[in-house]
Amino acid sequence: MKQMTQILFVIMAVGLTNCGPKISSNLINPQLKLSVEEKVALLDVHHELPNNIIKVGDLRFQDSGFSTDCSFNSLMTRVRNEARKNGANIAKVIDKKTPDLWSSCYRLKIELYKYVGDVSTLSQYKLTLD
Amino acid sequence: MKQMKNIFKVLITFPMLLFMGCATIISGSRQTIKVASIPSSATVYINEVEVGKTPVERSLKRNQEYQVLIKLDGYQPYETLISKEFNAWYLGNILIGGIIGLIIDPITGAMYKLTPEELTANLTHGGTAFRTEKKDVYLMVNMDIDPGWEKVGQLIKMK
């Protein structure tokens, strides 16, 4: 009975602490932070990058093993926040793994760029609420 | 015959309880957020996605956090964060010893409840209020006039 209670508490502790995806970043050229008013274009795999862009860095979203908040829209919202924090106004998905037998999460590789033009004119992914 | 009925009920209910979490059964995986403002017709954005004009309501997944922005011309924008907090119904799994519930509730998001937080403290003077009605969150915002706008006149209702 005591062992059973311990198992229940361990499962609960894991459930409470590890529900986010694992994010790793490599920011080679961070720029000035952007305000919330400034738009960030989210480009999916099939969207093309414009010319005259400066690479800011890379992001990688993986399944931590206990991730539950890892839908595509949820991850892209985090990508946008990370992009703004590092001064990037374009986030381009370069690799996308959809949920499968091994993981219930989207797994993404993202490249962040700074673009001097108007990003709202670019063909881009439109976020929705899950 | 009555005994057969009872057995049938148990056979239906038991697997349901076994394979669902306590919080999932009680709270569900989504929560309704209702937003109203004075004056009304302010545009509401959740995670920068336009969801409509006040009064508006939206059913949101419990396992995410949301940035809410309310904008109306001539008024200061109001911003708040709806964060996820621990839903006490999750503890019901321990009381009834449901290991499956401990796993199911985090997956469905039912182990959380959505709660708004004040981001911009000075806007509270404008009379912002939110309260939780049973499962729903009701956010009422009294919009502050933008000091950058100059009053040039006032419409008066005709008798």
Interface residues (C-beta under 8 A of the other chain):
Chain A: M4 T5 I7 L8 F9 I11 M12 G15 L16 C19 V36 F66 T68 D69 S74 T77 R80 S104 L127 T128 L129 D130
Chain B: I46 N47 E48 V49 V51 R58 L60 K61 N63 Q64 L69 F86 Y90 N93 I94 G97 I99 L102 I103 D105 P106 I107 G109 M111
